[in-house]
């Protein structure tokens, strides 16, 4: 899917009598094969397990199944762009070692400048995090970094999250900083505050959230809550995709919850839409779209797939297989009905449409927002698919763009003026009138014959 879809008046979701739910219009031809799913359900049901069933089989939490294995980057498969990036980072590292200095702040575009703060002293042997924050304590650890929370001394003791890279070879952390800086602010994107380099380690300061989506769903959720989560994830993806970015590592661990509001986080693998795929850049294999390896390109359809797998996990409680025939059962839309017990047909259909093997058969973020149930919940929440930016957000974004020499206006800001809204509506009305006239002419020609 080369570019994000735009909203139109065309009917995207239609009610299917065979499945008794709304289905994607362009996928209606494959509905007749649904009887084959029922035949093989009993066989495939025995091959899939929920997390609770895995725990029971292994004998308690102490013997929980290990996470998906991390892929090692093969140096022989590195692209020219990645090799040049390695050379540049190594040369920068040597310069920093030769010229010892205090913490450096990442400006827009990746430039480094000395950290200036009333509570920071470069000659102090303590790290910048220890000087700027009080009550610092660890709250999580991943493969690439540790996450702390602390009160910032200069903001009336407000709590923040601080992510610290584990090693000095922190290309992923630097990429995450650049991604945060380039993506315009949004309610469903983790709020970025600052990023700095201190003694070879990268620190990223963001808003503090309550927990991850995986922890939030540990004890199960009602269907209404799942729909709300689905809507917020899709709204966050719509913002990312209309801004020209792909997340590439969406999963329940990288989706945070703050006061029941979903926040998409961890932009260490963020890229431009349709950017070339490099060995080692892929995310968690349990949520990775099958075409990433075959096409070697990051697309918005891949993010939709990862979101669908995440929603499937929190809806059914399934233990997500990283690979093999069991994973193919899920991708093929053949998840047995017993895992969707108590869930509506519409919820099951929309999730399975997001994880179809063919990326062209998956709905885009815009198309998901046109689903009747999703559309209704968006209207209730007050989040319009094209949420106008506040004047403050727009001003801050324009200032950052000017610094980074980016002379373009992101799509979500193009709908801010009433004139723009009227123009879009007029164009849509004109298209509807033209289509009606065309149908009348065709009917008249038929009658004449």
N, C-alpha and C positions, 0 to 999 in steps of 0.2 A: 504494500500500500504506500505509494510514493508520497502522497500528501494528504493531510487531514481533510475529511469531508466537510462541506459547509451545509448549513441547514437549508432545506428546501420544503416546498409544499407537497412534494410527492409522498405518497403513502409508503412508509418504510416497513412498518410492522402490520401484519394482517392476522385476523383470527383464523386459526386452523381447526376445523371440526374434528379431524382425525386425532389430533393431540389435545384438543380442548384447551388451547392456550394461544397466545400471540407468538408468531414466528416471524423471522426475517423474510421479507417478501422474495428476495432473490434466491433464498434457500428452500423455497416451497417445493421444488421439484424432487428433493430428496426425502420428503416426508413419507412417501409411499413405502420406503424401505424400513419403516419403524417396526413392522411385524418381525423382521429378522432379529431385532434387538431382543424381543421377548423370548425368542427361541433359545438364544445363547446366554440369557441372563443368569440362569442357575449355575452354569459352568463358570462364568466369569465372576459371579458373586463369591465363590469359594476362594478365588485368587486374590481378592481385595480384602483389606482389613482396616478397621478404624484404629486410632491411636490407643484407645482403651483396650481393644482386643489384643493389640501387640504387647501392651504392658502386662496383661493377664497371661499371655502365652509365655512371656519371658520371665515372669515371676516378680513383678514389682518395678518401681521406678529406678531402683539401683542398677537394673540391667536394661535401661531404655535403649532403643535402637540408635546407633551413631548417626550424626548428621551426614548430609551428602558430602562425598570427598571433594576436597579443593583441587582444582585443576592447576598443575604446574605449567608455567609459561615456558614454551620451548624456544630457545634463542635462535634455532635454525629457521623458525617460522616467523620471526619478527619482520614486520614490514619496514620499508625504507623510512617512513615517517616516524615509526617507533624507535628505530636505531638512532635517528637524528635527535630525537627527544632524550634518549639515554645519554648521548654524547654531551648535549647541552646541560643536562642536570648534573653530570659528573664534573664538568668544567666549573659550573657554579659552586658545586660542593668544595672543590679544591680552593677556589677563591675565598670562600667563607672560612676555610680552615687556616689559610694564610693570613687573613685579616679578621681577627676576632672582634666581635662587636655585640651589641645588645640585641634584643628582639626586634624583628622586622615585620611590619604590617603589609599584608597583601592588598595592594590598590587594585582598582578596576583594570582588567587586562593582564594581571599577573605581576605588575611591577612591585618591587619591594621598597619600602621606605621605613626609616626608624620609628619605633613605637614611641609615641608621646602621650603620656597620661600622668596626671598629678600624683597617682598612687604607684607609679612605676619608676624605678631607678636602675639604669643600665649596669651600674657598678655593683649592685646588690647581688650576692651569690645565689640568692633564691631565684627560681624561675618566674617568668612573668605571670603565670597562672597563680602561683603562691602569693605574689605581691598584690595582684588585682582583685583576688577573691578571698572570702573567708568561709569557714565551715565547709571546706572542700572535702567531698567524699565520693568514692567510686560507686557507680550505679549499673555498670555493664561493661562487657568486654567482648570484642569480636576478633576476626582474623587479622584485621588491619589496624585496630586501635582500641583504646580504652575510653570510656565515657564517664565524666565526672559531673557533679552538680555543685554549684557554689553561689554565694551571694556576692554580687559585684559591689565594691566599696563606693563607687561613684554614682550609683543609681538607687539610693535609698534602700539598699539591702535587697534588691530584686534578685530572685533566683534565676540562674541560667544553666544550660548544659554546655559542657566543654568537652570536645572530642580531641583526644591526643593520639597521634600516630605512634606506632610501636617501634618503628625503625627509622633511621635517617633516609633510607631509600623509600621516600613517601610520595611517589608519583601519583598514586591514587588519591591521596589526601589533597595534593595541589590541584588535581583535576576537579575534585569536589568543590574546592574553594572557588575556582573559576566558574563552575556550573552554577553555584549559588549566586554569584555576582551577575551572571548573564540572564538568569531566569527572573522575569518580573515578579513582584510580590503577589501572593494570592492566599486566600483563606485556607486552602487545602494543601498548601506547600509549607514545609517547615520554615519558620522565619529565621533568616540568616542575620547575624549581628556583626561578626568580625572574624578575621582569620589572620594568624601571625606565625612566623617562623622563629623558634627559640632553641638555640643549641642543636640545630639540625632536625628538630622535630616540629611537625606542623600541628597547630592548635586551631580548632574551629569552634567559635562561640555561637550558639543558637538559642532559641527559646526552649524552655524546659517543659517537657510533656509528662503525662502521668505514667504511661506504659506503652508497650508495643501492642499491635493488634493481636498477635499470637497470645500474649498474656491476657488481653481483654476478653478473648473468646474461649479461654481455657475451660470454663464451666458451662459452655454452651450458650446459645443466644436464641431469642425468639425470632420468628421470621420478620417481624416488622423492623427489628434492629438490624437484621442482615440487609434488608432493602435500603435502610438509611446509610449503612456503610457502603453498599454498592453505589448509591447515588453520589456520595462524597468522593469516593475513589475515582469515579468517572468524571466528575467535575474537575478534580485535580489533574487527571490525564488530559482532559480537553484543554486545560490551561497550558500544560506542558507542550502538547502537540501544536496548538495554534501559535505558540511562541517559537516553534521550529526545533524542539528538542525531543529526544527519546530518553527514557529513564534507564532501561536495559537491565535492571536488577530489582524489579518490583516483587516483593514477597511480604508475608505477614510480619516478619522481623524488621523490615524496612518501612513499615507503615505504623505511625505512632498515633496515640489517642490523647487528646487534651480536652477535658470537660466535654466528653462525648463527640468531639469534633475530630475528624480524621485528618492526619497530616502526612503527606508523602515525604519521606526523608531518604538519606544516604544517596548522594548524587556522585559517588566515586566513579561510576561507569557511564555517566550521562554523556550523550553525544548529539550531534546534529542529526536531523532526520535523513535517512539514507546514507549515513556516513559509513565508510568502509570498515568492515569488521577485522580486528586484529587478533591473533592467537593470544589467549589469556585474558581478553577483554570480556569474555562471556560471564554471565552471572551464575546464580545457583541453578544447577542442571534440573532440579525438580520443577522449576517454574519456567524454564527456558523454552521458547517456541522452536519447533522442529526445523523451521526453515532458516534459522540463524546460521547453522553450520553449512547448509546446502547453498544458500545464496550469498553468505558471508557479507551481510549488510544489515544494519539496524533499521527497523521500521516501526511505525506506530502500531502496526498489527501485532508485533512482538510484545509490546507493552499491554495490549488488550488481552493477549493470551496469558501473560503472567498475572494480570489482574483476575482473569477468569479462574486460573488454577488456585490463586489465593482465596477467592470467594468459595470455590469448591471445597477447599480444606476447612474453612471455618463453618461452612454450612453442613457438611457431612461428617466432619471429624476424621476423615480418612488419613491414614499414614501415607504420605506422598512418596511414591517410588521415584528414584533419580533416573532410572532407565529401564529398558527391557520390555517384555511383552505386557507386563502388568500396567506400565505407564501408557502403552499403546491403547489399552482398553479405555482409559480416561480420555485420551486425545481423540479417539474415534467416536466419542459421544455415547459410549455403551456402559456408562456407570449404572450398575444394578439399582432397581427401584428401592430396595431395602435401605439404602443409604440416604434416600430422600424421603424417608417415612415422616409424615407430618408436615412436609413442605408442599407448597403449591406447585402446580404444573408450570406456571409462568416463571417462577424463580428457577426451576430446573432448566427450562428451555433457554432462558437468557444466559445462564452460566455455561451451558453446553455449547451455545452459539459462539461464545467468546473463546472456547478452546478447540475449535475445529482445526483439523490438520491443514486444510487449505487456507492460507491467510486471506485470500480474496473473499472467502465465504464468511469471515468474521465481521461483525459490525464494528464500525469505527466509534470513537467516543461521541461524536455528534449523533450517530445513528442510535446509540444506546440511550442518549438523552431524549430521543423521540419515541421510545417505548411508552405505551399508554400509562403503565403503572409508574415508571420512572418520571415521566413528565408530570404526573399528578403530584408526586412527592416533591419534585423540584418547585412546583408552584406553591405548595404548602409551606416549604422551607423559606421561600422568598429568594432563592438563588436562581436568577435568570441564567440560561446557558451562556449568554454573553454579558457578564457582569461588568458594568462600567467601572473603570478605575476611579478612585477618589483623586481629588486634585493634588493631594500630598503625594500619593503613590506615583502619579504621573510625573510630577515635578522631580521627584527623586530619581525615577527611571531615566528621564531625559538628561539629568545632570550626569548620571553614570555613563550613559551612552555617549555624551559629548566628550567625556574623559577618555573613553575607549575608542573614539573615532567611529562609532556606529551610527550612521546617519539613516536609520530606518525606524519607523513606528511599528511596534508589534500589533498584530491583528486585533487583540482584545481592546486596544485603545482606539481603534478606528471607529468603533460603534458608540463613542462617548457623546457625540453631538447629536441633537435632535434632527438636524438636517440630514446627517448620515442615515439615521433610522428611517426617516421619511423616504429617502432615496431608495433604500433597500426594499421597503414595502411597496413602493410604486413599481419597481422592477418585477417583484413577485406577482403583483396584480396584473401587470401587462402580460407576463408569461401565461397566467391563468386564462386571460381573455383570448390570447392567441390560440391556446390549445382548444378552447371551446369553439372558436370560429372554425378551426381546422376540422373538428369532429362534425360540425354542422355541414360543412362543405362535402365531407366524405359521405354523410348520410344522404344528402341531396343527390350526389352523383349516383349513389346506389339505387335510389328511387327512380331516377331517370332511366337507368338500365332496365 
